[in-house]
Amino acid sequence: MIKQKIQELSKNIFNDVVANRRHIHSHPELSFHEVETSAFVAKKLDELGIGWKRMADNGLVALITGEKPSDKVVALRADMDALPITEANDVPYKSQNVGVMHACGHDVHTSSLLGTAKILTELKSEFGGTVKLIFQPAEERLPGGASLMIKEGVLENPKPDAVLGQHVMPFIDAGKFGFRSGQYMASTDELYVTVKGKGGHGAQPQSNIDPVIITAHILIALQQVVSRMAAPTNPTVLSFGKVIANGATNVIPNEVYLEGTFRALDEKWRAEAHVKMKKMAEGIAESMGGSCDFKILNGYPFLINEPKLTAATRAHAEDYLGKENVLDLDIWMAAEDFAYYSQVADACFYRMGTRNESRGITSAVHTPTFDVEEKALEDSVGLMAYLAVKQLGN
């Protein structure tokens, strides 16, 4: 059976997959700068005899066509960029680029997809249809590499019937995978706000228009967008992580600067909330004698897993891994530019567990101590290969 062949190949190539992952981890590159990573992937595809095309500068797309008759197409996506974080792990494959780290597992995603490509190349005589490999740049930075690759036609010629992607999850034990049907991850918008007043001596507030007090009122009032304007059934997050009031103990500044994020799971509500936030902040500032410049930078849309595809994908995962190793996921209010694929094609984005408490591998993504249990790579390459073959109707 093809399942047993995939499982055997996954074991055989495990060391190579780990070596690829460690090489990529040691040489991380920031979004839109994945030059060496892209070249490494291209070299590995060449070694497998897989033709490829460059897209969105550092992105790559490649095709593997089975030898049995079928016109079905499935796309498999991995991202390649790293984060501006200094790695704190003391491991042989520690980042050699100071201040840059694969702290979100994209090294795992890329090496896994290369491993999956190896398996599918070995099994071309066993399946029909076409597998489109998408190695994507710049997931971590707006406007997102996915949006750029889609604009350049990555989902055309041939057009995939489904797009699958996987992502590390340090809260799930290695060997287990998680799925969720329907709404899964949030849209993300960046907020840049400047509250203006009239600064002066702190001992003479009557002569000033205090932007600090205005900002305090705005921050508290804006939470009504979440607690009173959003339906309780509509998950919404509004957080401000930067507030700069550059005055002193006795100096009221002229302005206060804020940066925040807004997240939602409904595009109609997202647009409505933008209007409400801006109107509320500007109105409060004006009523208190100041003004407010409220800028919203639209980010990724929300991510939706197509129900029929996700149900089928989950069933195939249970068949490959065993039901005990397939979990239900809750809504995750983080964002992913895979959402762009899910907005224009049937898509399923699932999670691979990478946790191992006995070895202290428990850190969250986007932290200096993030790492993965590499044993998970054997399942990640095999499962994605199996899902691709089954999605193609084999």
C-alpha positions as CSV (number, residue, x, y, z in Angstrom):
1,M,0.0,0.0,0.0
2,I,1.1,3.5,-0.7
3,K,0.8,4.5,3.0
4,Q,3.4,1.9,4.0
5,K,5.7,3.1,1.2
6,I,5.4,6.7,2.3
7,Q,6.1,5.7,6.0
8,E,9.1,3.7,5.0
9,L,10.5,6.6,2.8
10,S,9.9,9.0,5.6
11,K,12.1,7.0,7.9
12,N,14.8,6.6,5.2
13,I,15.1,10.3,4.5
14,F,14.7,11.5,8.1
15,N,18.3,12.3,8.6
16,D,18.5,14.3,5.4
17,V,15.4,16.3,6.4
18,V,16.9,17.1,9.8
19,A,20.2,18.1,8.1
20,N,18.3,20.5,5.8
21,R,16.4,21.9,8.7
22,R,19.5,22.6,10.7
23,H,21.2,24.2,7.7
24,I,18.3,26.5,7.1
25,H,18.0,27.2,10.9
26,S,21.7,28.1,11.0
27,H,21.4,30.6,8.1
28,P,18.1,32.5,8.7
29,E,17.1,35.5,6.6
30,L,14.5,38.2,7.1
31,S,11.4,38.7,5.1
32,F,12.1,39.7,1.5
33,H,15.8,38.8,2.0
34,E,15.6,35.0,1.6
35,V,18.3,34.9,-1.1
36,E,20.5,32.1,0.3
37,T,17.5,30.1,1.6
38,S,15.9,30.3,-1.9
39,A,19.1,29.2,-3.5
40,F,19.4,26.3,-1.1
41,V,15.9,25.2,-1.9
42,A,16.5,25.5,-5.7
43,K,19.7,23.4,-5.3
44,K,17.8,20.7,-3.5
45,L,15.0,20.7,-6.2
46,D,17.7,20.4,-8.9
47,E,19.1,17.4,-7.1
48,L,15.7,15.8,-7.1
49,G,15.3,16.5,-10.8
50,I,12.3,18.9,-10.1
51,G,12.0,21.9,-12.4
52,W,11.2,25.2,-10.7
53,K,10.3,28.8,-11.4
54,R,11.1,31.9,-9.4
55,M,8.3,34.1,-8.2
56,A,8.0,37.2,-6.0
57,D,11.8,37.6,-6.1
58,N,12.8,34.9,-3.6
59,G,9.8,32.5,-3.9
60,L,9.9,29.3,-5.8
61,V,7.1,27.2,-7.4
62,A,7.7,23.6,-8.7
63,L,5.6,20.8,-10.1
64,I,5.7,17.0,-9.5
65,T,3.4,15.1,-11.9
66,G,2.4,11.5,-11.2
67,E,2.6,8.9,-14.0
68,K,-1.0,7.7,-13.6
69,P,-3.8,9.5,-15.6
70,S,-5.4,12.4,-13.6
71,D,-6.0,16.1,-14.1
72,K,-6.3,16.9,-10.4
73,V,-3.9,19.4,-8.8
74,V,-3.0,20.0,-5.2
75,A,-0.7,22.7,-3.9
76,L,1.6,22.4,-0.8
77,R,2.9,25.5,0.7
78,A,5.9,26.3,3.0
79,D,7.3,29.7,4.1
80,M,11.0,30.5,4.3
81,D,11.6,33.7,6.2
82,A,12.9,34.3,9.7
83,L,12.4,36.9,12.5
84,P,14.5,39.8,13.9
85,I,15.2,37.9,17.1
86,T,18.6,37.0,18.7
87,E,18.6,33.2,19.4
88,A,19.3,32.2,23.0
89,N,19.5,28.4,22.4
90,D,22.9,26.7,22.9
91,V,22.6,24.1,20.1
92,P,25.0,23.1,17.3
93,Y,22.7,24.6,14.7
94,K,22.3,27.9,16.4
95,S,21.7,30.9,14.1
96,Q,24.9,32.3,12.6
97,N,23.2,35.5,11.7
98,V,23.2,37.6,14.8
99,G,19.8,39.2,15.4
100,V,18.0,36.9,13.0
101,M,16.4,33.6,14.0
102,H,14.0,31.0,12.7
103,A,11.7,31.5,15.8
104,C,8.5,30.6,14.0
105,G,9.4,27.2,12.5
106,H,9.7,28.2,8.9
107,D,12.9,26.2,8.7
108,V,10.8,23.2,9.7
109,H,8.1,24.0,7.1
110,T,10.7,24.4,4.3
111,S,12.7,21.3,5.1
112,S,9.5,19.3,5.5
113,L,8.3,20.3,2.1
114,L,11.6,19.4,0.6
115,G,11.3,16.0,2.2
116,T,7.7,15.6,0.9
117,A,9.0,16.4,-2.5
118,K,11.6,13.7,-2.2
119,I,9.0,11.1,-1.3
120,L,6.6,12.1,-4.1
121,T,9.4,12.0,-6.6
122,E,10.2,8.5,-5.5
123,L,6.5,7.5,-5.9
124,K,5.6,9.2,-9.2
125,S,4.6,5.8,-10.6
126,E,2.2,5.2,-7.8
127,F,-0.1,8.2,-8.2
128,G,-1.8,10.4,-10.8
129,G,-2.3,14.2,-10.8
130,T,0.0,17.1,-10.2
131,V,1.5,18.4,-6.9
132,K,2.4,22.1,-6.9
133,L,5.2,23.0,-4.4
134,I,5.1,26.6,-3.2
135,F,8.2,27.8,-1.3
136,Q,7.0,31.3,-0.2
137,P,9.0,34.3,1.0
138,A,8.0,37.0,3.5
139,E,5.2,35.5,5.6
140,E,6.2,37.6,8.6
141,R,5.9,41.0,7.0
142,L,3.2,43.0,5.2
143,P,1.9,42.7,2.5
144,G,2.9,39.0,2.8
145,G,4.6,36.8,0.3
146,A,1.4,34.9,-0.3
147,S,-0.4,37.9,-1.7
148,L,2.6,38.7,-4.0
149,M,2.8,35.1,-5.3
150,I,-0.9,35.0,-5.9
151,K,-0.7,38.2,-7.9
152,E,2.0,36.7,-10.0
153,G,-0.1,33.6,-10.7
154,V,1.1,30.9,-8.3
155,L,-2.5,29.5,-8.2
156,E,-2.7,29.3,-12.0
157,N,-1.3,27.1,-14.8
158,P,-2.2,24.7,-13.3
159,K,-4.9,25.9,-10.9
160,P,-5.0,23.7,-7.7
161,D,-8.1,22.0,-6.5
162,A,-6.8,22.5,-3.0
163,V,-4.0,24.2,-1.1
164,L,-2.5,22.6,2.0
165,G,-0.2,24.1,4.5
166,Q,1.2,23.1,7.9
167,H,2.7,25.0,10.8
168,V,4.6,24.1,13.9
169,M,2.7,24.2,17.2
170,P,4.8,24.1,20.4
171,F,1.7,23.6,22.6
172,I,1.1,20.1,21.0
173,D,3.3,17.1,21.6
174,A,5.5,16.0,18.8
175,G,3.8,13.2,16.8
176,K,0.3,14.8,17.1
177,F,-1.4,17.1,14.6
178,G,-4.3,19.5,14.9
179,F,-7.1,20.5,12.6
180,R,-10.0,23.0,12.7
181,S,-12.8,23.4,10.1
182,G,-14.1,26.8,9.1
183,Q,-12.8,30.0,10.7
184,Y,-9.4,29.4,12.2
185,M,-7.0,32.4,12.3
186,A,-7.7,36.1,12.6
187,S,-7.2,39.0,10.2
188,T,-4.6,41.5,11.5
189,D,-4.4,45.2,11.1
190,E,-1.8,47.6,12.4
191,L,-2.9,50.8,14.1
192,Y,-0.7,53.9,14.2
193,V,-2.2,56.7,16.3
194,T,-1.0,60.2,17.1
195,V,-2.9,62.2,19.7
196,K,-2.1,65.9,19.6
197,G,-2.7,68.6,22.2
198,K,-0.8,71.5,23.6
199,G,2.2,70.8,25.9
200,G,3.5,72.9,28.7
201,H,4.4,72.9,32.4
202,G,2.9,70.1,34.5
203,A,2.0,72.6,37.3
204,Q,-0.1,74.6,34.9
205,P,-2.6,72.2,33.4
206,Q,-5.2,74.9,32.8
207,S,-2.8,76.4,30.2
208,N,-2.4,73.1,28.3
209,I,-4.4,70.6,26.3
210,D,-3.0,67.3,27.8
211,P,-2.7,64.6,25.2
212,V,-1.8,62.1,27.8
213,I,-5.2,62.4,29.5
214,I,-6.9,62.4,26.1
215,T,-5.0,59.2,25.2
216,A,-6.0,57.5,28.4
217,H,-9.7,58.2,27.6
218,I,-9.2,56.9,24.0
219,L,-7.5,53.7,25.2
220,I,-10.3,52.9,27.6
221,A,-13.1,53.9,25.3
222,L,-11.8,51.9,22.4
223,Q,-12.1,48.6,24.3
224,Q,-15.9,49.1,23.9
225,V,-15.4,48.1,20.3
226,V,-14.5,44.6,21.7
227,S,-16.8,44.5,24.7
228,R,-19.9,46.3,23.5
229,M,-19.9,46.6,19.7
230,A,-18.7,43.2,18.7
231,A,-21.1,40.4,19.0
232,P,-20.1,37.9,21.8
233,T,-20.0,35.2,19.1
234,N,-17.6,37.2,17.0
235,P,-14.0,36.9,18.4
236,T,-12.3,40.3,18.4
237,V,-9.0,41.5,19.8
238,L,-7.7,45.1,20.2
239,S,-4.3,45.6,21.8
240,F,-1.9,48.5,22.0
241,G,1.7,47.6,22.7
242,K,3.4,50.9,22.3
243,V,2.5,54.2,24.0
244,I,5.0,57.1,23.9
245,A,4.4,60.3,25.8
246,N,7.8,61.9,25.7
247,G,7.4,64.4,28.4
248,A,8.8,64.5,32.0
249,T,7.6,64.6,35.6
250,N,6.7,68.2,35.2
251,V,6.4,68.5,31.4
252,I,3.2,67.8,29.5
253,P,4.1,66.8,25.9
254,N,2.5,68.1,22.7
255,E,1.6,64.7,21.5
256,V,1.3,61.0,22.3
257,Y,2.1,58.2,19.9
258,L,0.5,54.8,20.0
259,E,0.9,51.5,18.0
260,G,-1.5,48.6,18.2
261,T,-3.2,45.7,16.5
262,F,-6.8,44.8,15.7
263,R,-7.9,41.3,14.9
264,A,-11.1,39.8,13.8
265,L,-12.7,36.7,12.2
266,D,-15.2,38.4,10.0
267,E,-14.4,40.8,7.1
268,K,-17.6,42.8,7.3
269,W,-17.2,43.4,11.0
270,R,-13.5,44.2,10.4
271,A,-14.4,47.0,8.0
272,E,-17.1,48.3,10.4
273,A,-14.8,48.3,13.3
274,H,-12.2,50.3,11.5
275,V,-14.8,53.1,11.0
276,K,-15.9,52.9,14.6
277,M,-12.4,53.0,16.1
278,K,-11.4,56.0,14.0
279,K,-14.6,57.9,14.6
280,M,-14.4,57.3,18.4
281,A,-10.8,58.3,18.8
282,E,-11.1,61.4,16.8
283,G,-14.3,62.4,18.5
284,I,-12.9,62.0,22.0
285,A,-9.8,64.0,21.1
286,E,-11.9,66.8,19.6
287,S,-14.2,66.9,22.5
288,M,-11.3,67.4,24.8
289,G,-9.7,70.2,22.7
290,G,-7.1,68.1,20.9
291,S,-7.0,66.1,17.7
292,C,-6.2,62.5,16.7
293,D,-4.5,61.1,13.6
294,F,-5.8,57.5,13.5
295,K,-4.1,55.4,10.7
296,I,-5.0,51.8,10.0
297,L,-2.7,49.6,7.9
298,N,-4.7,46.7,6.6
299,G,-3.0,43.4,7.1
300,Y,-3.8,39.8,6.3
301,P,-7.4,38.6,6.0
302,F,-8.8,35.9,8.3
303,L,-8.0,32.3,7.5
304,I,-10.8,29.9,6.8
305,N,-10.4,26.1,6.3
306,E,-12.8,24.9,3.7
307,P,-15.1,22.4,5.6
308,K,-15.3,19.5,3.1
309,L,-11.6,19.6,2.3
310,T,-10.7,19.9,6.0
311,A,-12.9,17.0,6.9
312,A,-11.3,14.8,4.2
313,T,-7.8,16.0,5.2
314,R,-8.4,15.2,8.9
315,A,-9.8,11.7,8.0
316,H,-6.7,11.0,5.9
317,A,-4.5,12.2,8.8
318,E,-6.3,9.8,11.2
319,D,-5.7,7.0,8.7
320,Y,-2.0,7.8,8.4
321,L,-1.2,8.7,12.1
322,G,-3.9,7.0,14.1
323,K,-7.0,8.7,15.5
324,E,-5.2,9.2,18.9
325,N,-2.7,11.5,17.2
326,V,-5.2,13.9,15.5
327,L,-6.6,16.7,17.7
328,D,-9.2,19.4,17.4
329,L,-7.9,23.0,17.4
330,D,-9.6,26.1,18.9
331,I,-9.7,29.5,17.1
332,W,-6.3,31.1,17.1
333,M,-6.2,34.9,17.1
334,A,-2.8,35.1,15.6
335,A,-2.5,35.8,11.9
336,E,-1.0,34.0,8.9
337,D,-0.6,35.1,5.3
338,F,-1.7,31.6,4.3
339,A,-5.1,33.3,4.7
340,Y,-4.7,34.8,1.3
341,Y,-4.8,31.3,-0.3
342,S,-7.8,30.4,1.8
343,Q,-9.7,33.5,0.5
344,V,-9.3,32.5,-3.2
345,A,-9.1,28.7,-3.1
346,D,-10.2,25.7,-1.1
347,A,-7.6,25.5,1.6
348,C,-6.6,23.6,4.8
349,F,-4.0,24.9,7.2
350,Y,-3.2,22.4,10.0
351,R,-0.7,22.2,12.9
352,M,2.1,19.8,13.6
353,G,3.1,19.3,17.3
354,T,6.7,20.0,18.1
355,R,6.7,19.9,21.9
356,N,8.8,17.6,24.1
357,E,8.6,18.6,27.8
358,S,11.2,15.9,28.8
359,R,13.8,17.7,26.7
360,G,12.6,21.2,27.7
361,I,11.3,22.0,24.2
362,T,8.3,24.0,25.3
363,S,9.0,27.7,24.3
364,A,6.4,29.5,22.3
365,V,7.0,30.7,18.7
366,H,8.5,34.2,18.3
367,T,10.8,33.8,21.4
368,P,14.6,33.5,21.6
369,T,14.4,30.0,23.0
370,F,12.0,28.5,20.5
371,D,13.1,25.1,19.2
372,V,11.3,21.9,18.0
373,E,11.5,18.2,18.7
374,E,13.0,17.1,15.4
375,K,11.4,13.6,15.6
376,A,8.2,15.4,14.4
377,L,9.8,15.9,11.0
378,E,9.4,12.2,10.1
379,D,5.6,12.5,10.5
380,S,5.5,16.0,8.9
381,V,7.0,14.9,5.6
382,G,5.1,11.6,5.5
383,L,1.7,13.1,6.4
384,M,2.0,15.9,3.8
385,A,2.9,13.4,1.1
386,Y,0.0,11.1,2.1
387,L,-2.4,14.0,2.1
388,A,-1.3,15.1,-1.3
389,V,-1.7,11.7,-2.8
390,K,-5.1,11.1,-1.2
391,Q,-6.3,14.6,-2.3
392,L,-5.4,13.7,-5.8
393,G,-7.8,10.8,-5.6
394,N,-5.2,8.0,-5.3
